[in-house]
Each structure stands twice: as C-alpha cells, then as structure tokens.
Amino acid sequence: MAPADAGDGAHEVPQRTDGWWRGRQSTLRGLFAVSTTMIDGRDADGIIRLAATSVSSLSRCGAKAVYLLAAGALRRRDDAEPDAELDRQIGLLGGVSGPLLLPGGGWCWGFALRGLDALLGYLVVHAAAEPPEDEFFLLEALGRQTAGALVNASQHRRERAHALELQEVNGRLSASVARLEQQTRVHEVLSDISVSSAGEPGIAHAVHQLTSLPVAIEDRFGNLRAWAGPGKPDPYPKPQAHRREELLRRAAAVPHPVREKDRVLSLVKPRHEVLAVVALVDPHDTVGGHEMFTLEYATTVLALELSHLRNLAEVELRLHRDLVDDLITGTDDESAYARADALGHDLRRAHCVIVVRWDGEQTDDTVAEAVGRAAASLQLSSMISRHSGVVVVLVSGCPEGGTLYRLLADHLGGTGAAGIGGRCDRPGDFPRSYSEALRALAIRRTSASPEGATTFDQLGLYRILDSGENRADIVAYVREWLGRLLDYDEHKSAELVQTLAQYLDRGGHYDETASALMIHRSTLRYRLGRIREITGLDLTDVDTKLNLHVAVRAWKVLGGSV
C-alpha cells in the first residue's frame, strides 16, 4: 500500500529544520537532474538503467526490477535473476501501481510507468521498511519522469525512423527525377534527330553523345551502315553468314538488348523482319540503366525511320517492278520514257538486263536488295523486279560479270549465278536483252562452273547453238555425231561423251584431260579407243574434231537431254 497521509499517525512528521530543507532541496535538484538526463536522447534501455540507479539516490530503497511492455507482454529489462513469482504479481497489478509481496518480507512496490493512454512498464523498488511519504513521493515522481522519458524516446525513435524514411524516399525521388531528366534528354535529342533527316549517322552520333560509348549500326548481314565514336575497325569485320543468323535468332528470342562479347546489341525489328542492328561497344561492361534506355529508345526511333523508308521504298519498288515487267515484255518507247522520268530514272542512257538466281535460303527480296546495292557500289542506277523465278535488274551501263558476282557473294554469301543480256539503246531493246540474259544464266548454270556471272556477248558459239529457233536441227545434229556414244553411255552407264568433251575442250592433251577427269592416262587411252570403235571416226581429222566439238558443246547447251 502507498504510505498514509501524515495525519493518520502512520508516519512521524519530520521536523522542518533548515538542514532538512536543504536536504530536500538537494534531493529535488537530483530528481530534476535525473529527469533532464533522461531526455538527452537516450534509448529505452538507457532510460530504465538511469531510473534504476537513481532509486537509491532519491530514497532509502533499491531497484529490484524493471519491466517494459514489448509485443503486448511485460518483459524484464534488468540484469537480476529471473523471478517467476514477481512476474506473476506484476501481471496481476493490471496496469496500475501497487504493493508486491516479497518471500523474505520487507516492503516492495511496483510503480506503473504509463504513457498518455497506455502502460509502458513497471519500476519495482524494495526496502526493509516502508519509506517515508516524501521519499515515496520522490519515487512516484521518478516513475512519472521515467514514463515521460520513455514516451519522449519512443517519439524520437519514430521521428528518426520517419526522417530516415523521408530521406530514403527523397533519395529515391531524387534518383527518379535524375533518371527522368536523363530520359527526357534522350527523348528530346533522339526525337530532334528523327525529324532532322540526319538518318542513321545522326542517330549513331546522338547515341554516342548520350552514352559516351562507340556505336555501330549494321544491316542484318553485319555490314556497317553507320559508326560514331572512337575505335572504328578498319576494315570492318564481316561475320560468317550462319553465325550472324544464329546471333539474330538468339537476340530475337528476348524482348531486350543482349550482350554478345564486348557489345550490347538491340534489333531494329518493327515487325517480323530484322532491318538493322544497333550495337554499343562496351569492352569494360559499363552499360547500365541509362545506356540501356538510350539504346532501346534509339532502336525505336531507328525502327520508325527505317519502317518509313521501307514503306516509301516498297511503293517506289512496286512502281519500278511494274515498269520493269512492262519493259521486258514490251511497251512503247514514249510511255516507258515518261514513266521512268516520273520515277527519277534516266532510261535514255544505254542499259542492259541482268537476271540473278541465288542458291540457299535467301529470299527474292534479299537478293534484289543485294543486287541493287551491288549496282549502286558500281555507280550504276538500276530498277529491279522479280519475274519467272529470277530477280530481274535493268541497269544503266553493263557491269563486268566477275566484279558483279563478287559483290553479290560478299552481300549474300553462298553461291549463285547471273546472266547479263546485251546492250539496250531504247526501251524496245529490253525484251531481247532479257531473253539473252536468261539464256546466259541457263548456260552458266548447266556448265562445268555453275557459279558466277556470264554475259551474252561471252557466249560465242553458244549464241548460235541456243538461239531457240533451231532446236530441232541442233538435236538432229547432236544425234548425228554423238548418237552412238549417247546410246552406249545410257545402256552401259559409261561416260564416253563426257570424256570426249573434256578431251576436245583441252585440245587433245592427254595429261590435262586425264587430270580433269581424275583418271589414269591409260584409262583415258582405253576410252578414246572405245570412242573410235563405236563411232568409226578418226579423232585426228580436223573436220571430224570440229564437228564433234560443236556437237558436245550443243549437247551441253541442251542440258544433256537429246
């Protein structure tokens, strides 16, 4: 129980001497000092330790235990031995101050440490006897000050946590603002480029300025279209076709840029077709969020740019194709000139027709694009179409076949063949040149060297043998001179006609012929003997050799079907 009032006889009222007042004043100053110290920023454990040590300085009592409310339960926060009975009695107080019973006797009191509307804990003090009223008052005051300090510490803790949270939020907000400012700048710079007609070089330069990294823009085959920044390779490396296709498939399988060795790649793929590749050259692996956003946004801008150009090109290409189709099938000169002028193509210059067929998985559009680029690299203007399974090109001037084929092979990889028709001085000449180009292509593809380019003017004797107007006569001629050998080869699965062709093509040289046929010289001598026996012809006779040579050439032109 709390000490009784002075009038109930429970306590002797001390004499109020000057010494007594000085002692009480000193004690009050001590309580004030403790209260001031409690609110100097200490945490809860520091406050209760200070309260426990202050009990003996304010009274003849000692601190037995300190409890704090944590997670809905009162828990000891002192270094004393556990005391289950004391814990039980504290729980029975129900959140108010009250007396406690000690097993060994003596006086014990639990001072409730209460906040504004909740229990914070208990300060338990004990003594041999009940303390005087003034000391009890000081202990009550100490409990209230302790509770107030705990409330103050809790508020400070929440304020610090709130301040840290605000600081973290401000940090995230500042980072977001900085990121938005960077992205806004990227948007502004690249948007300005997209409307400035700077094209791919302008986009590459802008990305380099925004990221400080070298930038390459390549076509789908790996050919360089634009570069910005230091370290441009010279010559620019060209990947192997199958490795390039594998890289494009791998990059297309994910919705974000991918790293390939020291480069970060983003596909310009507005629909289903890869139009280009944008690459950041990053050997030190420094690409972060800003660089990745810049790369992706540049890819979007370039996709819009290339899609627009592709749409324009498709319209122009369709008009070109219509004109090419009409020219190779025949149209009047004046109409052809007018349509070509509208398309910006000078049809009044000398032209020729080129037809191209390429092996492998290349589409006609891919081959047509490669042919157009090859013509442009030769500084020749062209119009392109597709007709009868081949790519048809009307080109100003007549390129050298070997040079044209090398350019096509560089762009496309693999192998193919091209036929180049004769010169066209007016639109009416195109059907003839187209027919000549088809004949040159067919002869090239059925020859011993089916890859390459052949011009009609190079055909020589083949131009007569494959005129298309005397096929029956040619077949009869071949049968007259080679019929017995052809029948023998068919029935015996022999190769006498091919042996004769190689022998005549090599001017009758045994060693060269045997090497070309990959047979022994004696085997060649035996075959030539069989040819003499079957045909009854003298292979040393000049006229006989000429007729036989013409016959085997005609047999090749006819594709071996006679």
C-alpha positions as CSV (number, residue, x, y, z in Angstrom):
1,M,0.0,0.0,0.0
2,A,1.0,3.6,-0.5
3,P,2.2,5.5,2.6
4,A,-0.6,7.0,4.6
5,D,-1.1,10.7,5.0
6,A,0.8,12.5,7.7
7,G,-2.5,12.9,9.8
8,D,-3.3,9.2,10.1
9,G,-0.4,8.5,12.6
10,A,1.3,6.1,10.3
11,H,4.4,8.3,9.9
12,E,6.0,10.8,12.2
13,V,6.1,14.1,10.5
14,P,9.8,15.1,10.4
15,Q,10.8,18.4,11.9
16,R,11.2,21.1,9.2
17,T,14.7,22.3,10.2
18,D,16.9,24.3,7.9
19,G,19.1,21.1,7.4
20,W,16.0,19.1,6.5
21,W,15.0,21.7,3.9
22,R,18.5,21.8,2.5
23,G,18.4,18.0,2.2
24,R,15.1,18.0,0.5
25,Q,16.2,20.8,-1.9
26,S,19.3,18.7,-2.8
27,T,17.1,15.7,-3.4
28,L,14.8,17.6,-5.6
29,R,17.7,19.0,-7.6
30,G,18.9,15.5,-8.0
31,L,15.5,14.4,-9.3
32,F,15.5,17.3,-11.7
33,A,19.0,16.4,-12.9
34,V,17.9,12.8,-13.5
35,S,14.8,14.0,-15.4
36,T,16.9,16.3,-17.5
37,T,19.4,13.5,-18.2
38,M,16.7,11.0,-19.2
39,I,15.6,13.2,-22.1
40,D,19.0,13.8,-23.6
41,G,18.4,11.3,-26.4
42,R,18.9,8.0,-24.6
43,D,17.1,4.9,-25.8
44,A,14.6,2.9,-23.6
45,D,17.3,0.7,-22.1
46,G,19.4,3.7,-21.2
47,I,16.4,5.4,-19.5
48,I,15.5,2.4,-17.4
49,R,19.1,1.9,-16.3
50,L,19.3,5.5,-15.2
51,A,15.9,5.2,-13.4
52,A,17.1,2.0,-11.6
53,T,20.3,3.6,-10.4
54,S,18.6,6.8,-9.3
55,V,16.2,5.0,-6.9
56,S,18.9,4.7,-4.1
57,S,20.0,8.3,-4.5
58,L,16.4,9.6,-4.0
59,S,15.4,7.3,-1.2
60,R,16.4,4.5,1.2
61,C,15.0,2.0,-1.3
62,G,16.6,0.0,-4.0
63,A,15.5,-1.0,-7.5
64,K,14.5,-4.7,-7.6
65,A,13.3,-5.0,-11.2
66,V,12.3,-3.0,-14.3
67,Y,9.7,-4.2,-16.8
68,L,8.9,-2.8,-20.2
69,L,5.9,-3.7,-22.4
70,A,7.1,-5.3,-25.7
71,A,4.9,-7.1,-28.2
72,G,1.9,-6.9,-25.8
73,A,3.7,-8.6,-22.9
74,L,5.7,-7.3,-19.9
75,R,9.3,-8.4,-20.1
76,R,12.2,-7.9,-17.6
77,R,14.8,-5.4,-18.8
78,D,17.3,-5.7,-16.0
79,D,20.2,-8.0,-15.1
80,A,18.6,-9.5,-12.0
81,E,17.9,-13.3,-11.7
82,P,14.5,-14.4,-13.1
83,D,11.7,-14.4,-10.6
84,A,8.5,-16.1,-11.8
85,E,6.6,-15.1,-8.7
86,L,7.4,-11.5,-9.1
87,D,6.5,-11.7,-12.8
88,R,3.1,-13.2,-11.8
89,Q,2.4,-10.4,-9.3
90,I,3.3,-7.7,-11.7
91,G,0.8,-9.2,-14.2
92,L,-1.9,-9.1,-11.5
93,L,-1.5,-5.3,-10.9
94,G,-3.5,-4.8,-14.2
95,G,-1.5,-1.7,-15.3
96,V,-1.7,0.4,-12.1
97,S,0.8,0.9,-9.3
98,G,0.5,-1.3,-6.2
99,P,2.2,-3.3,-3.5
100,L,4.0,-6.5,-4.1
101,L,4.8,-9.3,-1.6
102,L,8.4,-10.5,-1.2
103,P,9.1,-14.0,0.0
104,G,11.6,-12.8,2.6
105,G,9.4,-9.9,3.9
106,G,10.1,-6.3,3.6
107,W,8.4,-3.6,1.6
108,C,8.0,-3.7,-2.2
109,W,6.1,-1.5,-4.6
110,G,5.5,-1.6,-8.4
111,F,5.3,1.8,-9.9
112,A,3.3,1.8,-13.1
113,L,5.1,3.6,-16.0
114,R,2.2,4.9,-18.0
115,G,2.2,7.0,-21.2
116,L,-0.7,9.1,-22.3
117,D,-3.1,6.2,-22.8
118,A,-1.2,3.0,-22.3
119,L,1.1,1.1,-19.9
120,L,4.8,1.3,-20.7
121,G,6.2,-0.9,-17.9
122,Y,6.9,-1.1,-14.2
123,L,9.7,0.2,-11.9
124,V,9.8,-2.2,-8.9
125,V,11.5,-0.9,-5.7
126,H,12.0,-2.5,-2.4
127,A,13.3,-1.7,1.1
128,A,13.4,-3.2,4.5
129,A,10.6,-0.9,5.7
130,E,8.1,1.3,4.1
131,P,9.7,4.6,3.1
132,P,8.6,8.0,4.4
133,E,5.9,9.9,2.5
134,D,8.3,12.4,1.0
135,E,10.6,9.6,-0.3
136,F,7.6,7.8,-1.7
137,F,6.6,11.0,-3.5
138,L,10.0,11.3,-5.0
139,L,9.8,7.7,-6.2
140,E,6.4,8.4,-7.7
141,A,7.9,11.4,-9.4
142,L,10.8,9.3,-10.7
143,G,8.3,6.9,-12.2
144,R,6.4,9.6,-13.9
145,Q,9.6,11.2,-15.2
146,T,10.7,7.7,-16.4
147,A,7.4,7.2,-18.2
148,G,7.6,10.6,-19.8
149,A,11.2,10.0,-20.9
150,L,10.1,6.6,-22.4
151,V,7.3,8.3,-24.3
152,N,9.7,11.0,-25.5
153,A,12.3,8.4,-26.6
154,S,9.6,6.5,-28.5
155,Q,8.5,9.7,-30.2
156,H,12.1,10.5,-31.0
157,R,12.6,6.9,-32.4
158,R,9.5,7.3,-34.6
159,E,10.7,10.7,-35.7
160,R,14.1,9.4,-36.6
161,A,12.6,6.4,-38.4
162,H,10.3,8.8,-40.2
163,A,13.2,11.1,-41.0
164,L,15.2,8.1,-42.4
165,E,12.2,7.0,-44.4
166,L,11.8,10.5,-45.7
167,Q,15.5,10.6,-46.5
168,E,15.2,7.3,-48.3
169,V,12.1,8.5,-50.2
170,N,13.8,11.7,-51.1
171,G,16.8,9.8,-52.3
172,R,14.6,7.6,-54.5
173,L,12.7,10.6,-55.6
174,S,15.9,12.4,-56.5
175,A,17.1,9.4,-58.3
176,S,13.8,9.1,-60.2
177,V,13.9,12.8,-61.1
178,A,17.5,12.5,-62.3
179,R,16.5,9.4,-64.3
180,L,13.5,11.1,-65.8
181,E,15.7,14.1,-66.7
182,Q,18.1,11.8,-68.4
183,Q,15.3,10.0,-70.2
184,T,13.7,13.3,-71.2
185,R,17.1,14.4,-72.6
186,V,17.4,11.1,-74.5
187,H,13.8,11.6,-75.8
188,E,14.5,15.2,-76.9
189,V,17.8,14.5,-78.6
190,L,16.7,11.4,-80.5
191,S,13.3,13.0,-81.4
192,D,15.1,16.0,-82.8
193,I,17.3,13.6,-84.8
194,S,14.3,11.7,-86.2
195,V,12.8,14.9,-87.7
196,S,16.1,16.4,-88.9
197,S,16.6,13.9,-91.7
198,A,20.1,13.1,-90.2
199,G,19.3,9.4,-90.8
200,E,21.3,6.5,-89.3
201,P,24.6,8.5,-89.0
202,G,22.8,11.2,-86.9
203,I,21.2,8.5,-84.7
204,A,24.5,6.8,-84.1
205,H,26.2,10.2,-83.3
206,A,23.4,11.1,-80.8
207,V,23.6,7.7,-79.0
208,H,27.4,8.1,-78.8
209,Q,27.0,11.6,-77.3
210,L,24.4,10.3,-74.8
211,T,26.3,7.2,-73.7
212,S,29.9,8.1,-74.3
213,L,30.3,4.7,-75.9
214,P,31.2,3.9,-79.5
215,V,28.1,3.0,-81.6
216,A,27.7,0.8,-84.6
217,I,24.6,0.4,-86.8
218,E,24.7,-2.6,-89.0
219,D,22.3,-4.2,-91.5
220,R,21.0,-7.7,-90.8
221,F,24.0,-9.3,-92.6
222,G,26.6,-7.5,-90.4
223,N,27.6,-4.8,-92.9
224,L,28.4,-1.5,-91.3
225,R,25.9,1.3,-92.1
226,A,26.9,4.0,-89.6
227,W,29.6,4.4,-86.9
228,A,30.1,7.0,-84.2
229,G,32.9,7.3,-81.6
230,P,36.5,6.2,-81.5
231,G,38.0,2.8,-82.4
232,K,36.2,2.2,-85.7
233,P,37.6,-1.1,-87.0
234,D,39.3,-0.8,-90.4
235,P,38.4,-3.0,-92.3
236,Y,35.1,-3.6,-90.5
237,P,34.8,-7.3,-89.7
238,K,32.1,-9.3,-91.6
239,P,30.7,-12.2,-89.6
240,Q,30.1,-15.6,-91.3
241,A,26.5,-15.9,-92.5
242,H,25.5,-18.8,-90.3
243,R,26.9,-17.2,-87.2
244,R,25.2,-14.0,-88.0
245,E,21.8,-15.8,-88.4
246,E,22.3,-17.6,-85.1
247,L,23.1,-14.3,-83.3
248,L,19.9,-12.7,-84.8
249,R,17.8,-15.7,-83.7
250,R,19.2,-15.6,-80.2
251,A,18.7,-11.8,-79.9
252,A,15.1,-12.0,-81.3
253,A,14.2,-14.6,-78.6
254,V,14.3,-12.0,-75.8
255,P,12.4,-8.6,-75.6
256,H,15.5,-6.6,-74.5
257,P,19.0,-6.0,-75.8
258,V,21.6,-8.8,-75.4
259,R,25.3,-8.8,-74.7
260,E,27.5,-10.5,-77.3
261,K,31.1,-10.5,-76.1
262,D,32.1,-6.8,-75.8
263,R,29.0,-5.4,-77.4
264,V,25.4,-4.9,-76.4
265,L,23.0,-5.4,-79.3
266,S,19.5,-4.3,-80.0
267,L,17.5,-5.5,-83.0
268,V,15.6,-3.0,-85.2
269,K,12.7,-5.2,-85.8
270,P,9.4,-3.2,-86.2
271,R,7.5,-6.2,-87.5
272,H,8.8,-9.7,-88.2
273,E,11.9,-8.8,-90.2
274,V,15.2,-7.6,-88.8
275,L,16.0,-4.3,-90.6
276,A,19.2,-3.4,-88.7
277,V,21.2,-3.9,-85.5
278,V,22.3,-1.1,-83.1
279,A,25.4,-2.0,-81.0
280,L,27.0,-0.3,-78.1
281,V,30.7,-1.2,-78.0
282,D,31.3,-1.9,-74.2
283,P,34.5,-3.8,-73.6
284,H,34.6,-2.8,-69.9
285,D,31.0,-3.9,-69.1
286,T,29.8,-0.4,-68.1
287,V,26.4,-0.4,-69.6
288,G,23.7,0.5,-67.0
289,G,20.1,1.6,-66.9
290,H,20.7,4.9,-68.7
291,E,22.7,3.3,-71.5
292,M,20.2,0.5,-71.9
293,F,17.3,3.0,-72.1
294,T,19.2,5.1,-74.6
295,L,19.9,2.0,-76.7
296,E,16.2,0.8,-76.6
297,Y,14.9,4.3,-77.4
298,A,17.3,4.7,-80.3
299,T,16.2,1.3,-81.6
300,T,12.6,2.5,-81.5
301,V,13.5,5.8,-83.3
302,L,15.5,3.9,-85.9
303,A,12.7,1.4,-86.4
304,L,10.3,4.2,-87.2
305,E,12.8,5.7,-89.5
306,L,13.5,2.5,-91.4
307,S,9.9,1.5,-91.5
308,H,9.0,4.8,-93.1
309,L,11.8,4.4,-95.5
310,R,10.8,0.8,-96.2
311,N,7.2,1.9,-96.9
312,L,8.4,4.5,-99.3
313,A,10.8,2.1,-100.9
314,E,8.1,-0.5,-101.2
315,V,5.8,1.9,-103.1
316,E,8.7,3.0,-105.3
317,L,9.8,-0.6,-105.8
318,R,6.3,-1.6,-106.8
319,L,6.2,1.2,-109.4
320,H,9.7,0.1,-110.6
321,R,8.6,-3.5,-110.8
322,D,5.6,-2.6,-112.9
323,L,7.8,-0.6,-115.3
324,V,10.5,-3.4,-115.5
325,D,7.8,-6.0,-116.1
326,D,6.4,-3.9,-118.9
327,L,9.8,-3.2,-120.4
328,I,11.0,-6.8,-120.6
329,T,7.7,-7.9,-122.1
330,G,7.5,-5.0,-124.5
331,T,6.0,-1.5,-124.3
332,D,6.1,1.7,-126.4
333,D,9.1,3.9,-126.1
334,E,7.3,7.2,-125.2
335,S,5.3,5.7,-122.4
336,A,8.4,4.0,-121.0
337,Y,10.3,7.2,-121.1
338,A,7.5,9.1,-119.3
339,R,7.1,6.6,-116.6
340,A,10.9,6.3,-116.0
341,D,11.2,10.1,-115.8
342,A,8.4,10.2,-113.1
343,L,10.4,7.6,-111.1
344,G,13.6,9.6,-111.4
345,H,15.4,7.1,-113.7
346,D,17.1,8.1,-116.9
347,L,16.0,5.5,-119.4
348,R,17.6,7.3,-122.3
349,R,21.1,6.0,-121.3
350,A,22.4,2.7,-122.5
351,H,21.1,-0.2,-120.4
352,C,21.3,-4.0,-120.1
353,V,19.2,-6.6,-118.4
354,I,20.7,-8.8,-115.6
355,V,18.9,-11.8,-114.2
356,V,20.1,-13.4,-110.9
357,R,19.3,-16.7,-109.3
358,W,20.8,-17.4,-105.9
359,D,21.1,-20.7,-104.0
360,G,20.3,-21.3,-100.3
361,E,17.6,-19.7,-98.1
362,Q,17.9,-16.2,-99.4
363,T,14.5,-14.6,-100.3
364,D,13.9,-12.8,-103.6
365,D,13.7,-9.5,-101.7
366,T,17.1,-10.1,-100.1
367,V,18.6,-11.0,-103.4
368,A,17.0,-7.9,-105.0
369,E,18.3,-5.7,-102.3
370,A,21.8,-7.1,-102.7
371,V,21.7,-6.6,-106.5
372,G,20.6,-3.0,-106.0
373,R,23.4,-2.4,-103.6
374,A,26.0,-4.0,-105.9
375,A,24.8,-1.8,-108.8
376,A,25.0,1.3,-106.5
377,S,28.5,0.4,-105.4
378,L,29.4,0.3,-109.1
379,Q,27.8,3.7,-109.5
380,L,25.1,2.3,-111.8
381,S,21.4,3.3,-111.4
382,S,19.0,0.3,-111.5
383,M,15.4,-0.8,-111.5
384,I,14.6,-4.2,-110.0
385,S,11.8,-6.7,-110.3
386,R,11.1,-10.4,-110.0
387,H,10.0,-12.5,-113.0
388,S,9.7,-16.2,-113.7
389,G,11.6,-17.2,-110.6
390,V,14.6,-14.8,-111.0
391,V,15.5,-11.3,-109.9
392,V,15.5,-9.0,-112.9
393,V,17.6,-5.9,-113.0
394,L,17.6,-3.1,-115.5
395,V,20.9,-1.3,-115.0
396,S,22.5,1.7,-116.8
397,G,25.7,0.5,-118.5
398,C,26.8,-3.1,-118.4
399,P,28.9,-4.2,-115.4
400,E,31.8,-6.6,-115.7
401,G,30.4,-10.1,-114.8
402,G,33.2,-11.1,-112.4
403,T,33.0,-7.9,-110.4
404,L,29.2,-8.0,-110.1
405,Y,29.3,-11.6,-108.9
406,R,32.0,-10.9,-106.2
407,L,29.8,-8.0,-104.9
408,L,26.8,-10.3,-104.7
409,A,28.7,-13.0,-103.0
410,D,30.0,-10.5,-100.4
411,H,26.5,-9.4,-99.6
412,L,24.7,-12.7,-99.8
413,G,27.2,-15.4,-99.0
414,G,26.8,-18.8,-100.6
415,T,26.7,-19.3,-104.4
416,G,24.5,-18.4,-107.3
417,A,24.6,-17.3,-110.9
418,A,23.8,-14.2,-113.0
419,G,23.2,-13.7,-116.7
420,I,23.8,-10.4,-118.4
421,G,22.0,-9.5,-121.6
422,G,23.1,-7.4,-124.5
423,R,23.1,-3.6,-124.7
424,C,19.8,-1.7,-124.9
425,D,19.8,1.7,-126.6
426,R,16.0,2.2,-126.4
427,P,13.1,0.6,-124.4
428,G,12.2,-1.6,-127.3
429,D,15.5,-3.4,-126.9
430,F,14.7,-4.7,-123.4
431,P,12.8,-7.9,-124.4
432,R,15.8,-9.0,-126.4
433,S,18.3,-8.3,-123.7
434,Y,16.1,-10.1,-121.2
435,S,15.9,-13.1,-123.4
436,E,19.7,-13.0,-123.8
437,A,20.2,-12.7,-120.1
438,L,18.0,-15.7,-119.4
439,R,20.0,-17.8,-122.0
440,A,23.3,-16.7,-120.4
441,L,22.0,-17.6,-117.0
442,A,20.8,-21.0,-118.1
443,I,24.0,-21.9,-119.9
444,R,26.0,-20.8,-116.9
445,R,24.0,-22.9,-114.5
446,T,24.4,-26.0,-116.7
447,S,28.1,-25.5,-117.4
448,A,31.0,-27.1,-115.6
449,S,31.3,-24.0,-113.4
450,P,27.7,-23.1,-112.5
451,E,28.6,-20.3,-110.1
452,G,29.4,-16.9,-111.5
453,A,28.2,-14.4,-114.0
454,T,28.1,-14.7,-117.7
455,T,27.4,-12.0,-120.3
456,F,25.5,-12.9,-123.5
457,D,28.4,-11.4,-125.5
458,Q,30.7,-14.0,-124.0
459,L,28.7,-17.0,-125.2
460,G,30.3,-17.1,-128.6
461,L,29.3,-20.3,-130.3
462,Y,26.6,-20.9,-127.6
463,R,24.6,-18.0,-129.0
464,I,24.1,-20.0,-132.3
465,L,23.6,-23.3,-130.6
466,D,20.8,-22.0,-128.3
467,S,19.0,-19.5,-130.5
468,G,15.7,-21.0,-129.6
469,E,14.6,-21.1,-133.2
470,N,16.5,-24.2,-134.5
471,R,16.4,-26.6,-131.6
472,A,15.2,-29.5,-133.8
473,D,18.1,-29.0,-136.2
474,I,20.5,-28.8,-133.3
475,V,19.1,-32.0,-131.7
476,A,19.4,-33.8,-135.1
477,Y,23.0,-32.6,-135.4
478,V,23.9,-33.9,-132.0
479,R,22.3,-37.2,-132.6
480,E,24.2,-37.5,-136.0
481,W,27.6,-37.1,-134.4
482,L,27.1,-38.4,-130.8
483,G,24.1,-40.7,-131.0
484,R,26.0,-43.9,-130.8
485,L,28.1,-42.7,-127.9
486,L,25.0,-41.4,-126.1
487,D,23.2,-44.7,-126.5
488,Y,26.3,-46.6,-125.3
489,D,26.6,-44.4,-122.2
490,E,22.9,-44.9,-121.5
491,H,23.0,-48.7,-121.7
492,K,26.4,-49.2,-120.1
493,S,26.3,-46.3,-117.6
494,A,29.5,-45.1,-119.1
495,E,30.9,-41.6,-119.6
496,L,32.3,-41.6,-123.1
497,V,30.6,-38.4,-124.2
498,Q,31.9,-36.5,-121.1
499,T,35.3,-38.0,-121.8
500,L,35.2,-36.8,-125.4
501,A,34.0,-33.3,-124.3
502,Q,36.9,-32.9,-121.9
503,Y,39.4,-34.3,-124.4
504,L,38.3,-31.8,-127.1
505,D,38.0,-28.8,-124.7
506,R,41.6,-29.4,-123.7
507,G,42.9,-29.5,-127.3
508,G,43.6,-33.2,-127.3
509,H,46.2,-33.1,-124.4
510,Y,46.2,-36.4,-122.7
511,D,47.7,-35.3,-119.3
512,E,45.3,-32.4,-118.9
513,T,42.3,-34.5,-119.9
514,A,43.2,-37.3,-117.5
515,S,43.7,-34.9,-114.7
516,A,40.4,-33.1,-115.3
517,L,38.6,-36.5,-115.4
518,M,40.6,-37.8,-112.4
519,I,41.5,-41.0,-114.2
520,H,44.8,-42.6,-115.2
521,R,46.3,-41.8,-118.6
522,S,46.0,-45.4,-119.7
523,T,42.3,-45.3,-118.8
524,L,41.9,-42.3,-121.0
525,R,43.7,-44.1,-123.9
526,Y,41.3,-47.0,-123.5
527,R,38.2,-44.8,-123.5
528,L,39.3,-42.9,-126.6
529,G,39.9,-46.2,-128.3
530,R,36.4,-47.3,-127.5
531,I,35.1,-44.0,-128.9
532,R,36.9,-44.6,-132.2
533,E,35.5,-48.2,-132.3
534,I,31.9,-47.1,-131.6
535,T,31.7,-44.1,-133.8
536,G,34.1,-45.3,-136.5
537,L,35.5,-41.7,-136.6
538,D,39.1,-40.6,-136.8
539,L,39.8,-38.2,-133.9
540,T,42.8,-36.8,-135.6
541,D,40.9,-35.5,-138.6
542,V,40.4,-31.7,-138.3
543,D,36.9,-31.5,-139.7
544,T,35.8,-34.5,-137.6
545,K,37.2,-32.9,-134.4
546,L,35.4,-29.6,-135.2
547,N,32.1,-31.3,-135.7
548,L,32.4,-33.4,-132.6
549,H,33.4,-30.4,-130.6
550,V,30.4,-28.4,-131.8
551,A,28.2,-31.4,-131.1
552,V,29.4,-31.8,-127.5
553,R,29.0,-28.1,-126.9
554,A,25.5,-28.2,-128.3
555,W,24.8,-31.3,-126.0
556,K,25.8,-29.2,-123.0
557,V,23.6,-26.3,-124.1
558,L,20.7,-28.7,-124.4
559,G,21.3,-29.8,-120.8
560,G,22.3,-33.3,-121.8
561,S,18.8,-34.2,-123.0
562,V,18.8,-35.2,-126.6
